[in-house]
Structures are given as C-alpha cells and as structure tokens.
Amino acid sequence: MMSSVTQAAAGDQLAAAARNITKRYGRTVALNEVGIEIRDGESHALVGRNGAGKSTLVSVLTGLQAADSGEVTFYGKPSPALSDREGWRRNVACVYQRSTIMPALSVAENLFINRQGKTLISWSKLRKQSAELLEPFGVDVDVTKPAAELTVEQRQLVEIARALSVGAKFIILDEPTAQLDGPAIERLFERMRALQDSGITFMFISHHLEEIYEVCQTVTVFRDAKHILTAPVADLGRTELVDAMTGEPGGLSVPGAADRPSIGDKSTVALNLRDLSGDSFDSINIEVRKGEVIGLAGSASSGKHQLAETVYGLRKASSGVIEVDGRKLKPGSVLDALKNGIGCVPRDRHHQGLVLGLSIAENAAMTVMDKLGPAGTVPPKQLAQVGSKAIESYDIVTSGPDQPVSDLSGGNQQKVVMARALASDPKVLVLINPTAGVDVKSKESLLGVVDRVARTGAAVIVVSDEPDDMRVCDRVLVMFHGEVAHEFGRDWTEQDLVAAIEGVTEK
Ligand SMILES: Nc1ncnc2c1ncn2[C@@H]1O[C@H](COP(=O)(O)OP(=O)(O)OP(=O)(O)O)[C@@H](O)[C@H]1O
C-alpha cells in the first residue's frame, strides 16, 4: 500500500496536484499540510468522515478559495491567479451535490453563461449549439426550457457538458450519487467510464464506499484535516479503508430490525394513512404501529418523497386522511403536524431543514422553542444545553454550539437536522434520506438512533433506497408509480429490493 501522495506511478502525467495545502477557518484547521496527486485519465476517490476536509480541498482545487499555504498544479503547470476564473474553468470543473445551475435561466443560457462574448447573442445559434453539446450525453430536453425543470440526473449531465465544452479535462464529482436512484447511478458510472476512455480525469467524492470500488482506480483518505493514505483501490480492502477513515479498527455494524422485539398486532396504531391521494401517489393505505419502523423505497418517480412530504404537512393531499393517535391532521400544515407529534428530516436540508445563518443550538432547538421559554425569550444557557446535547449525541464535528450551521460540513449539517427532528420527542418520525451525505461511521450511529427511538415506542417512516437504511425497518414498502407495489417483512435480500424498486417483480 502506498502511504505517500508523492508516489503516483512514475512517469505518469498528473492531471491535477495539490501539495502541502493548509487552510484554516478561524480556530478550525480544515486542511493540515495535505496533498493529492491525480493521474491523467484516472478516477481518483477522495474519502473521509464528515468534516475531514474534502469539500475544503475541492474549493482550493477549483480556485474558489485560496489556501493559506501550498500549491495547486494542473498538467504540471501552476494554477491560474485566483481572479482568473476563465483560467480555472479551462482546467477544472466541479459538479456539486447542490446545483450551480441558475434555475430561472434556460438550459441553453446555463450552458453558455459567461461565454456569449462581446457580440450580440444569436438565440437560434445558442439553441442549436446547446442541443449539439447535450446530444452525446443523451440529455433529451428542450434547451429553451428553464433549467429548474431538469431532473437531478439531467442537471449533472448539463454541468459536465458545460465543463467539457470550455476545455476542462479534469472534473470533480462531489457526492454526485447522493440524490440519484439506482439506475441513474449506473448511467452516471457508464458515462464516467466512457469519458475516462476519452481522456477525462475524475476526482470522485462519495460516502458510498462500494461506489469507489466500482468506479475508481485510486483512493485517497483524509482524516481530521490530514492526508492518511493514497493507494490503488484494488489493494485496499473495505475494512482497511474504513479503518483508515475512522482511525480505529473494528469495522461497522449497522443495527438491524431483527435485533428488536417483534411488534406484532398488539401495539396500537400511531400513524394511519387512509385512502390518501396526492401529487404522484394514489389511494395509499398504511398503518404504522408504535415502535414500528417502516421503510418506503422506490425510484425517484415512485411518489415516495411526495407521500412522505404530505405526511409531515409540506404538501396537501387531494383526498384521504392522515391520523396521529386517532387525531386527524390539518391537510398541508407543517405546524399542525408538528403539534400533533410528527418530527421530520426533510428531503432538502438547505431549503426545508436548516436556517444556515443560525447556530447549531438555535437550529436544534427550533422545534421546541415554545417549551424552553415564553414567547421567544429562551434563556441562552438552555439553548446552549440543547446544542451541546445535539453535538454529543450525534457526534457533530464543530467548534461549539454557537457555530453557525453554514460553517459545518455537509454531513454534520445533516446530523443537526436529525437532532432537530428528535428534540421534540415525536410520536411519529418521518425521515427522508436521513443518512444522505453522512459518513459510514456516523450512519451507523444515526441508524442506531432510529433503532433507539423505535424501542421507546415512536413510529418511524424511513424514505430511502439505501439497503443499510432499510435494514433497520420492520417492513419495507416499495412504491411504484404512486402505489405500494410490494411489501417485505424483515427478511428481504438486496436483490429482491432492487427488483421491486425497478418494478420487475410481481406483487
Ligand atoms: N466557512 C467555514 N467557516 C468555518 N469552518 C468551516 C467553514 N467551512 C468548513 N469549515 C470547517 O472545516 C472542516 C472541514 O469541512 P469540510 O466541509 O471540508 O469537510 P468534508 O470532509 O467535506 O465533510 P462532509 O463529508 O460532511 O461534506 C469542518 O470542521 C468544517 O466545520
């Protein structure tokens, strides 16, 4: 196993290199003398626990932030000056989990943004060039439509096409699979392989370690702002990889439903969905008992997200009833859902989950403010206690409860969302992709929390396609085209689940 970043195969050209990079944010050292060398034409994985420094390295490698010290080179040449955005764009592009596309502009405008030159824009030419650019990517969209209408998969492809069209041959994919369903992930990987064959180099960030084995040749591990190792993927077993990430031997153990006592019919129904129809789902009947964990799986178009969002009041059902402990909820009211004991981890932590400018403590306490003090006068000490408890219980990497959530790494923000959902001791928990962006070790502890709250009698719905997230469930309901198409007990195999999600099994 190689242990130094300076040992990239001799003679191989490097597409990108960062050496001796240090980056501090106030007291936090986000990168401590780290390096990475990415060989021309390879897919190089960068992995590490939440807060390890991956995104910070991405911002240094893309020229969005200057390092305090160290150097970046592309194809052996020093990186452009920070002000030379064009220069950086010609060398490197990053497809983030969050879009850099302007939703209100058309797809064509997004593709050619900053590049119309000084002459007047010919719209017909722009449209034609855009269509030609996207054609090899199989993105079959009307380029005059607003980019907001693109699916996540299409948006990513548009961003890759945009990068390649300005000449970048080194592309960073920062957790690209976090919001894609199984078939879309496979399509992305096929696309990566084809682009690699044509000379494109990738740096790939993911918390799904099996993806690294599938699509990368080399892996670099960061831990606590430091470079730990760089090695060929083929030489590094999964256990060794996890040990390098966590700094301790012992592997992982995700809690399974089988370890909890069986619920049976004795437990009373906590959440009852009766004949519920709405945006993308129809006539849903589901009962979730106290202490029961239900998994909702299905492709991106199955209606599972819309159903879950209707349960916690973000969407209004067109007909049917949602009851918590026999009490009917007011349709389309998040507040009423909260008052009646529903806690949620929403799909998009940035839009519905967190107030980024507020601290960890303020975000974690948001669902219980009225219990902490009269009319908005929560004593700071109590607030800090809620924050400190969240940090401890969810292993949040931070300088303290006062730190604004905007300063946290993505995975640590997700843990704050989970802490907030649970702060109110909900009777029913609705969790959408609860482990998205969360590292393998933290995933284990978050799923441990799900297991614990179920044992205390809460009813839980987990919406996810992640087999690990589903293992904690007593039943897994697979949705297909807005209906529950298949139900599994605790004894399913990953193959069964994938087949049902893709709609290739009988009911
Ligand atoms: N703007 C900022 N201000 C203060 N601290 C920051 C800022 N951005 C990042 N940090 C801190 O730097 C450290 C590294 O964060 P970074 O986002 O690079 O981690 P990461 O490895 O990408 O994590 P994740 O897997 O959760 O995305 C963290 O401790 C984070 O809190």
The ligand as an ORCA input file, in Angstrom:
! r2SCAN-3c Opt
* xyz 0 1
  N     -16.749     28.626      6.100
  C     -16.319     27.923      7.139
  N     -16.127     28.512      8.343
  C     -15.689     27.801      9.400
  N     -15.396     26.491      9.372
  C     -15.561     25.848      8.209
  C     -16.049     26.523      7.032
  N     -16.108     25.616      6.026
  C     -15.707     24.431      6.546
  N     -15.364     24.573      7.847
  C     -14.856     23.526      8.743
  O     -13.770     22.871      8.111
  C     -13.786     21.474      8.393
  C     -13.754     20.688      7.099
  O     -15.011     20.826      6.443
  P     -15.321     20.200      5.015
  O     -16.623     20.780      4.562
  O     -14.151     20.378      4.127
  O     -15.486     18.644      5.378
  P     -15.929     17.425      4.435
  O     -14.846     16.403      4.523
  O     -16.261     17.914      3.078
  O     -17.217     16.870      5.183
  P     -18.613     16.208      4.626
  O     -18.302     14.788      4.341
  O     -19.532     16.320      5.812
  O     -19.059     17.004      3.454
  C     -15.030     21.227      9.241
  O     -14.622     21.172     10.593
  C     -15.901     22.445      8.978
  O     -16.715     22.740     10.097
*
